[in-house]
Amino acid sequence: MQYPSFPCGARRAFLFILIVCSVGPLLGCISKAVTETNPAKIEIPKPPPAMSFWLGNSERNFYGTGPWREGQLKVFWEVKTSSISGRFHEDPWGGTSWPGQPSVEGDFVYFPSADGNTYCIKRDDGNIVWKFRAKDSMKATPVIIGDRIIDSGLDHHVYCLNKKDGTLIWDYETGFEVDGSVVAVDDKIYFGGEDHSLYCLTLADGKLVYKIPDVGSVEGSVTYKDGRIYLSTEQFYLYCFSASDGKAIWKSLIGADSDSTPAVANGMVYTAAEDGVVRAYNQEDGKLAWQYTTEGGHYGRGSEHIGIWASPVFSDGKIYIGASDGYMHCLSADKGELIWRFKAHGPIWGTAPVVDGRVVFGDKAGWINMLSADDGKLISDLKIGDNINSTPAILDGRIYIGAFNGKLYCLGLEPPPPSPSPTQKIK
């Protein structure tokens, strides 16, 4: 090809234009090919929230969802359970017991019953889909993991069930009762038992990974956070373990029998005990940060009349916990100072979820209570049974909770009917 005669600088400019014009179509093809092999990222819809664990997840910090309607508490449906006598209770037990909380996922509610069954019921009307019969009362929250449910109770067994029909996949026998529910991380489950042991099993087949003996009797559930397992024991200690191998990182003296599931937040570990004292420990080394004594509480002296069986709930820089003194207590999480307290109808053993600015809990006089989380003022209450010591599950503004020796209920808020117009006399 013969090029025109240009000055040197102009010739270079001409050559550049010629090259661009020659390869431009090719660059266009390359650009098109790259675009086609890298399509825009498609957002995958998140699954709807579910209450799949005790207090929502392995970290015990998801308490449910609203929205709340205006109005008063109302029962939408109820399920009557049977009853059963056991080795350690001659009187028949039914309904739901401490510390169990229903699990809610999709169209179904799963709940443990003191009558020895785990129930799967329809969420919209409470009709029973299936039930699994154990050898004694079931107390722990059924944990939903994919297509499986992990459950346990007084008969010393941890069961893995098929979520669809309740058939048994595997079971693992411990040395004594398992009141608390498991946590699940990756392909393993962790829990404590009243045989004084911490367990790690494989989810697939229930094989033992490790067992740490002599930690003390564990009545509550364990909490998992950042590779560590936290638990309280009846032998007066709070533990922090490495989840990978079960080695103790630290342990701290509580000073009394503790049935609480620890709350781990704000750089601290919160727990409570049967002496009526709430305690906070430094998360890294287990040093005591503060303690708060409820009415009638006495350090190191446990009693059913003054103690705490509930677990602390951390929300928005506050700790919420009920006690046998009949009060729901709201404390500052950093210093343990009382912000407000509310006197319920009876002792409070169940844990109190905080959802959309409202605290919901039952009391042993049989009432469901809903309070403002900010100031503790009563929003609504309703008597549904004679003894409520389990924990409510809250999802989509519906409350699922059972009464001991009774039923499981679905409740919600509903505006009162409009007042009839006054009749006018016709002259």
Backbone torsions as a table, in degrees:
resi	resn	phi	psi	omega
1	MET	NA	136.3	-178.9
2	GLN	-103.5	125.0	-175.5
3	TYR	-94.9	150.1	177.3
4	PRO	-64.9	160.0	179.5
5	SER	-87.3	111.8	178.8
6	PHE	-125.1	159.7	168.7
7	PRO	-58.8	161.6	-172.9
8	CYS	-54.2	-52.4	-177.6
9	GLY	-63.9	-40.2	-179.6
10	ALA	-66.5	-35.5	-179.8
11	ARG	-63.2	-41.9	178.5
12	ARG	-62.6	-39.9	178.2
13	ALA	-63.7	-40.2	179.5
14	PHE	-63.4	-45.7	179.6
15	LEU	-60.4	-39.3	178.8
16	PHE	-61.4	-44.7	-179.9
17	ILE	-62.9	-41.2	-179.8
18	LEU	-61.8	-41.0	-179.5
19	ILE	-66.1	-43.5	-179.9
20	VAL	-61.9	-42.6	-179.7
21	CYS	-65.3	-32.7	-177.8
22	SER	-73.7	-41.0	-174.7
23	VAL	-98.9	-5.1	-177.9
24	GLY	-53.1	-49.9	178.9
25	PRO	-58.7	-37.2	178.8
26	LEU	-65.5	-42.7	177.5
27	LEU	-61.7	-35.6	178.0
28	GLY	-62.9	-40.0	178.3
29	CYS	-65.0	-41.1	179.8
30	ILE	-64.0	-44.3	-179.8
31	SER	-60.2	-40.5	-179.9
32	LYS	-65.6	-41.5	-179.5
33	ALA	-62.7	-43.0	179.6
34	VAL	-62.7	-41.0	-179.8
35	THR	-62.7	-39.5	-176.9
36	GLU	-71.0	-29.7	-178.8
37	THR	-87.8	-7.0	177.6
38	ASN	-127.1	70.5	-179.3
39	PRO	-65.6	160.8	179.0
40	ALA	-60.2	142.6	-179.2
41	LYS	-65.8	131.0	-179.4
42	ILE	-97.5	126.5	178.4
43	GLU	-73.7	122.6	177.6
44	ILE	-87.1	124.8	-179.1
45	PRO	-58.7	137.1	177.7
46	LYS	-74.6	143.8	177.6
47	PRO	-65.4	152.0	179.0
48	PRO	-62.5	148.7	-179.0
49	PRO	-62.9	152.5	179.5
50	ALA	-141.9	154.6	171.1
51	MET	-99.2	89.0	-171.6
52	SER	-99.9	-12.5	-176.9
53	PHE	-132.8	167.7	166.3
54	TRP	-59.6	123.2	-173.8
55	LEU	52.4	38.9	161.8
56	GLY	88.5	-36.4	-177.6
57	ASN	-162.0	-176.5	-176.8
58	SER	-69.8	-21.7	177.1
59	GLU	-88.9	-4.0	176.4
60	ARG	59.8	43.9	-177.4
61	ASN	-137.3	20.0	170.9
62	PHE	-114.4	117.2	-169.5
63	TYR	-106.3	-3.4	177.0
64	GLY	126.8	-173.8	-177.2
65	THR	-137.7	152.5	170.2
66	GLY	-89.5	-148.2	5.9
67	PRO	-84.3	157.7	175.0
68	TRP	-89.3	138.7	171.3
69	ARG	-89.6	162.4	171.6
70	GLU	-79.0	150.5	178.0
71	GLY	132.5	-162.2	-176.8
72	GLN	-114.7	155.6	179.4
73	LEU	-62.4	140.3	-179.3
74	LYS	-145.3	143.8	174.8
75	VAL	-83.2	125.5	178.2
76	PHE	-94.6	-37.0	171.6
77	TRP	-158.8	166.5	179.5
78	GLU	-146.3	152.3	179.2
79	VAL	-123.4	124.2	178.1
80	LYS	-89.4	127.6	177.6
81	THR	-96.4	170.3	172.8
82	SER	-88.0	-158.7	179.2
83	SER	-145.4	161.6	-177.7
84	ILE	-150.3	144.1	170.8
85	SER	-97.4	147.1	-177.7
86	GLY	-128.0	-175.6	-177.3
87	ARG	-63.5	-31.1	-176.2
88	PHE	-115.0	11.5	175.7
89	HIS	-149.4	102.9	179.1
90	GLU	-69.5	-32.6	177.1
91	ASP	-73.0	139.1	-176.8
92	PRO	-69.1	137.9	178.2
93	TRP	-109.9	145.1	176.2
94	GLY	-151.6	-175.2	-178.0
95	GLY	67.1	-149.7	178.3
96	THR	-119.0	149.0	-172.1
97	SER	-123.8	174.0	174.9
98	TRP	-66.4	140.9	-3.6
99	PRO	-102.1	18.5	-167.4
100	GLY	-57.1	146.5	176.2
101	GLN	-132.9	134.0	176.1
102	PRO	-62.3	155.8	170.1
103	SER	-109.1	143.4	-176.0
104	VAL	-131.5	126.6	177.7
105	GLU	-150.2	129.7	178.1
106	GLY	60.1	-126.4	-176.7
107	ASP	-94.0	9.9	-170.6
108	PHE	-131.6	153.5	173.8
109	VAL	-119.8	133.4	178.1
110	TYR	-117.6	129.8	-179.1
111	PHE	-143.8	148.0	177.6
112	PRO	-87.1	141.3	-179.3
113	SER	-124.4	144.6	176.4
114	ALA	-67.4	-8.5	176.2
115	ASP	-82.9	6.6	175.9
116	GLY	93.2	3.8	-178.9
117	ASN	-112.9	149.7	162.1
118	THR	-104.2	126.9	-174.4
119	TYR	-106.6	143.2	164.1
120	CYS	-114.8	121.2	-177.5
121	ILE	-129.4	158.4	177.5
122	LYS	-72.9	137.4	-175.2
123	ARG	-72.2	-28.1	-174.6
124	ASP	-84.1	-25.9	-177.1
125	ASP	-137.9	-4.4	178.3
126	GLY	80.8	6.2	178.4
127	ASN	-67.0	139.6	-176.4
128	ILE	-76.8	129.2	177.2
129	VAL	-95.0	-49.5	174.7
130	TRP	-155.4	164.7	172.1
131	LYS	-145.8	146.0	179.5
132	PHE	-112.6	126.6	-176.6
133	ARG	-97.1	122.5	174.7
134	ALA	-97.6	-169.8	-175.8
135	LYS	-93.4	-10.2	179.4
136	ASP	-159.0	-174.6	-175.3
137	SER	-58.7	139.6	175.2
138	MET	-99.5	132.5	-175.3
139	LYS	-126.1	-32.0	-173.6
140	ALA	-76.0	149.8	176.2
141	THR	-62.9	128.2	175.1
142	PRO	-65.9	123.1	-177.1
143	VAL	-96.2	124.1	-177.7
144	ILE	-95.2	120.5	178.7
145	ILE	-130.3	98.2	-177.8
146	GLY	63.4	-120.7	-179.5
147	ASP	-97.0	17.8	-177.2
148	ARG	-125.0	159.8	174.5
149	ILE	-129.7	130.8	176.6
150	ILE	-107.2	127.8	-172.9
151	ASP	-141.7	160.3	-179.3
152	SER	-162.6	172.2	-178.0
153	GLY	-173.7	-144.5	-173.2
154	LEU	-80.8	-10.0	-173.8
155	ASP	-89.8	13.7	174.2
156	HIS	77.4	0.8	-174.5
157	HIS	-107.5	148.0	166.5
158	VAL	-110.2	123.3	-174.9
159	TYR	-108.9	143.2	169.3
160	CYS	-113.0	119.5	-174.9
161	LEU	-115.7	154.1	170.9
162	ASN	-74.8	122.4	-176.0
163	LYS	-63.0	-29.7	-174.8
164	LYS	-71.9	-41.8	-173.4
165	ASP	-132.0	-0.5	177.1
166	GLY	79.1	8.7	178.6
167	THR	-73.6	151.8	-175.8
168	LEU	-78.0	130.5	174.6
169	ILE	-98.1	-50.1	172.9
170	TRP	-156.5	162.4	171.8
171	ASP	-142.0	150.6	-178.4
172	TYR	-126.8	128.8	-177.7
173	GLU	-97.7	126.4	175.9
174	THR	-98.9	-172.8	-177.4
175	GLY	-86.7	-14.8	179.6
176	PHE	-162.5	-164.0	-172.6
177	GLU	-63.7	152.0	175.4
178	VAL	-127.3	89.9	-177.8
179	ASP	-79.2	-34.4	-176.9
180	GLY	-83.3	160.7	179.5
181	SER	-96.7	163.4	-174.6
182	VAL	-82.6	163.7	161.6
183	VAL	-111.0	151.5	-179.2
184	ALA	-126.8	126.1	178.3
185	VAL	-134.7	122.4	-176.2
186	ASP	56.7	-119.2	-176.2
187	ASP	-109.3	22.4	-177.6
188	LYS	-129.2	154.3	174.5
189	ILE	-122.9	148.0	-177.0
190	TYR	-129.8	141.2	177.4
191	PHE	-163.0	160.5	173.6
192	GLY	-110.6	155.9	-178.8
193	GLY	-128.9	164.9	176.6
194	GLU	-78.5	3.9	171.0
195	ASP	-89.4	17.7	174.2
196	HIS	71.3	28.1	-174.8
197	SER	-129.7	151.2	169.8
198	LEU	-105.3	132.3	-175.3
199	TYR	-117.8	148.2	167.0
200	CYS	-131.5	121.7	179.6
201	LEU	-122.3	158.2	171.9
202	THR	-78.8	139.1	179.4
203	LEU	-69.1	-35.4	-173.6
204	ALA	-61.5	-47.1	-173.0
205	ASP	-135.7	6.6	176.9
206	GLY	72.5	21.7	178.8
207	LYS	-76.8	144.4	-178.8
208	LEU	-73.7	124.8	173.5
209	VAL	-90.5	-50.8	170.7
210	TYR	-156.6	158.4	176.1
211	LYS	-134.7	123.2	178.9
212	ILE	-104.6	107.0	-177.5
213	PRO	-83.0	168.7	169.9
214	ASP	63.3	31.0	174.8
215	VAL	-89.8	-14.4	-175.1
216	GLY	109.0	159.4	-178.8
217	SER	-69.1	127.9	-178.5
218	VAL	-109.9	109.7	178.3
219	GLU	-95.0	-31.8	177.9
220	GLY	-83.4	-169.3	176.5
221	SER	-95.4	165.3	175.1
222	VAL	-95.9	158.3	179.4
223	THR	-120.4	135.4	178.9
224	TYR	-110.4	132.5	174.1
225	LYS	-156.3	126.6	175.0
226	ASP	52.5	45.8	175.4
227	GLY	79.4	8.9	-179.5
228	ARG	-122.4	149.1	176.7
229	ILE	-111.2	129.8	178.7
230	TYR	-117.1	137.4	178.2
231	LEU	-153.3	151.8	175.3
232	SER	-108.9	152.1	-176.9
233	THR	-129.2	162.4	175.9
234	GLU	-73.8	-10.4	179.1
235	GLN	-96.5	25.9	167.1
236	PHE	79.6	14.7	-176.3
237	TYR	-121.1	150.1	168.9
238	LEU	-110.3	129.2	-176.2
239	TYR	-116.4	151.4	167.4
240	CYS	-126.4	118.8	-178.1
241	PHE	-115.9	153.7	167.3
242	SER	-77.0	126.0	-178.3
243	ALA	-69.8	-27.0	-174.9
244	SER	-68.7	-38.2	-176.2
245	ASP	-132.6	-1.0	177.7
246	GLY	78.2	10.1	179.4
247	LYS	-76.7	138.8	179.7
248	ALA	-71.6	130.8	176.2
249	ILE	-92.2	-44.4	171.9
250	TRP	-158.4	161.1	170.7
251	LYS	-141.2	146.1	-177.7
252	SER	-130.6	144.0	180.0
253	LEU	-76.4	122.0	173.8
254	ILE	-83.0	-44.0	178.7
255	GLY	102.7	-4.0	178.8
256	ALA	-158.1	166.0	177.3
257	ASP	-61.3	123.2	-178.7
258	SER	-117.0	128.0	177.7
259	ASP	-110.7	1.3	-175.1
260	SER	-76.8	151.4	166.7
261	THR	-88.8	123.3	-176.1
262	PRO	-63.7	143.0	169.7
263	ALA	-101.0	127.7	-177.4
264	VAL	-115.3	109.7	-176.6
265	ALA	-165.7	160.9	171.7
266	ASN	61.2	24.5	-178.6
267	GLY	75.1	12.7	-178.0
268	MET	-133.0	165.6	173.3
269	VAL	-119.5	121.6	-176.0
270	TYR	-107.9	136.6	176.0
271	THR	-150.5	176.6	-179.3
272	ALA	-148.4	169.4	-173.2
273	ALA	-146.6	174.8	-175.9
274	GLU	-74.6	0.2	173.3
275	ASP	-92.0	5.8	177.6
276	GLY	80.3	19.2	-177.0
277	VAL	-113.9	133.4	172.4
278	VAL	-97.4	136.3	-176.0
279	ARG	-132.0	148.3	175.4
280	ALA	-125.9	135.4	-178.4
281	TYR	-124.4	150.5	175.4
282	ASN	-65.1	131.0	-174.0
283	GLN	-65.4	-31.0	-174.6
284	GLU	-81.3	-40.1	-174.3
285	ASP	-124.5	-2.3	176.1
286	GLY	78.0	11.6	178.8
287	LYS	-74.4	140.8	-178.9
288	LEU	-65.3	129.2	179.1
289	ALA	-100.2	-43.9	175.9
290	TRP	-162.1	165.4	173.3
291	GLN	-144.4	147.9	-177.9
292	TYR	-129.9	129.7	-177.6
293	THR	-104.1	125.0	178.2
294	THR	-76.1	172.1	-176.5
295	GLU	-62.3	125.3	-179.0
296	GLY	84.9	-8.8	179.9
297	GLY	-65.8	151.3	-178.7
298	HIS	-145.7	118.8	-174.5
299	TYR	-51.1	122.8	174.1
300	GLY	80.0	0.4	-177.8
301	ARG	-118.5	95.7	-175.6
302	GLY	-78.1	147.5	177.7
303	SER	-160.1	142.9	177.6
304	GLU	-63.7	-23.4	-176.7
305	HIS	-85.2	-20.3	-177.9
306	ILE	-122.2	-8.8	-169.7
307	GLY	-79.2	179.1	177.7
308	ILE	-123.7	124.7	175.3
309	TRP	-110.3	-14.7	178.9
310	ALA	-74.1	167.8	176.7
311	SER	-109.5	144.8	179.5
312	PRO	-69.5	141.3	175.7
313	VAL	-114.9	126.1	178.3
314	PHE	-98.5	127.4	177.8
315	SER	-154.0	124.7	173.5
316	ASP	52.9	46.1	176.2
317	GLY	75.9	14.4	-179.5
318	LYS	-130.5	156.7	173.8
319	ILE	-112.7	129.5	178.0
320	TYR	-116.2	129.2	-180.0
321	ILE	-158.2	138.1	175.7
322	GLY	-98.2	160.8	-175.6
323	ALA	-143.6	171.0	178.8
324	SER	-69.2	-11.4	175.4
325	ASP	-74.2	-1.4	177.4
326	GLY	85.5	3.7	-179.5
327	TYR	-105.1	143.2	163.3
328	MET	-92.4	123.0	-174.9
329	HIS	-106.0	135.9	172.4
330	CYS	-117.3	119.8	-175.5
331	LEU	-120.2	154.2	170.7
332	SER	-72.2	132.7	-174.3
333	ALA	-71.6	-26.0	-176.6
334	ASP	-83.2	-31.0	-175.6
335	LYS	-124.9	-10.8	-179.4
336	GLY	73.4	26.6	179.5
337	GLU	-89.0	141.0	-178.5
338	LEU	-68.7	126.3	175.2
339	ILE	-96.5	-47.8	172.5
340	TRP	-159.1	163.1	171.1
341	ARG	-143.3	151.4	-176.5
342	PHE	-127.2	131.3	179.5
343	LYS	-86.5	115.6	178.7
344	ALA	-86.0	-174.9	-178.6
345	HIS	-78.9	-16.3	-178.5
346	GLY	-166.1	-177.4	178.1
347	PRO	-57.0	150.1	-178.0
348	ILE	-115.7	113.2	177.7
349	TRP	-106.1	-28.7	-178.6
350	GLY	-76.7	158.5	177.9
351	THR	-83.7	153.2	-170.7
352	ALA	-114.8	97.8	175.2
353	PRO	-63.4	148.4	175.9
354	VAL	-115.6	116.8	-175.9
355	VAL	-132.8	123.1	176.5
356	ASP	49.5	46.7	174.6
357	GLY	79.0	13.9	180.0
358	ARG	-131.3	141.3	179.0
359	VAL	-103.4	129.6	-177.0
360	VAL	-125.8	130.0	-179.0
361	PHE	-160.2	160.9	173.6
362	GLY	-106.1	164.0	174.7
363	ASP	-129.6	166.7	-173.5
364	LYS	-76.0	-2.0	170.8
365	ALA	-87.6	-3.5	174.8
366	GLY	97.8	14.6	-177.6
367	TRP	-104.1	143.9	166.3
368	ILE	-96.8	131.5	-176.6
369	ASN	-120.8	138.0	174.3
370	MET	-125.7	121.6	-176.5
371	LEU	-121.6	160.6	168.2
372	SER	-72.9	128.4	179.3
373	ALA	-68.7	-23.0	-177.7
374	ASP	-74.4	-47.4	-172.6
375	ASP	-128.4	0.7	176.8
376	GLY	76.8	10.9	-180.0
377	LYS	-75.2	141.7	-178.3
378	LEU	-69.3	128.9	174.6
379	ILE	-96.6	-45.0	178.2
380	SER	-164.6	151.2	171.2
381	ASP	-143.9	158.3	-176.1
382	LEU	-154.8	131.2	176.9
383	LYS	-85.9	124.2	-178.2
384	ILE	-123.6	-14.7	-177.0
385	GLY	-158.9	-168.7	-180.0
386	ASP	-102.4	-18.5	-176.4
387	ASN	-158.2	105.6	177.4
388	ILE	-110.7	108.6	176.8
389	ASN	-124.6	8.3	175.2
390	SER	-94.6	-177.2	-173.0
391	THR	-113.7	136.4	179.6
392	PRO	-74.4	146.1	167.9
393	ALA	-104.6	134.5	-174.6
394	ILE	-125.8	124.1	178.1
395	LEU	-149.3	130.4	179.6
396	ASP	56.0	37.1	176.9
397	GLY	75.5	10.8	175.7
398	ARG	-110.0	143.0	-177.4
399	ILE	-113.9	125.6	179.0
400	TYR	-116.2	118.8	-177.3
401	ILE	-155.9	150.1	-179.8
402	GLY	-117.2	160.0	175.0
403	ALA	-108.6	143.2	179.2
404	PHE	-68.9	138.6	-174.4
405	ASN	57.2	44.2	-178.1
406	GLY	-161.5	-115.7	-166.8
407	LYS	-133.4	170.0	166.6
408	LEU	-106.9	138.4	-174.5
409	TYR	-122.9	150.8	165.7
410	CYS	-114.0	121.9	-178.6
411	LEU	-123.9	163.2	174.2
412	GLY	-163.8	-179.4	178.5
413	LEU	-98.0	138.2	178.2
414	GLU	-142.0	132.4	178.8
415	PRO	-61.4	145.3	176.3
416	PRO	-65.3	152.7	178.7
417	PRO	-63.1	148.3	179.9
418	PRO	-63.2	144.5	178.4
419	SER	-68.5	139.2	179.7
420	PRO	-66.0	145.1	177.0
421	SER	-66.7	139.4	179.7
422	PRO	-64.1	135.9	179.0
423	THR	-76.2	140.9	179.6
424	GLN	-108.0	135.1	178.2
425	LYS	-73.9	134.6	178.3
426	ILE	-91.3	122.9	-179.3
427	LYS	-75.4	NA	NA
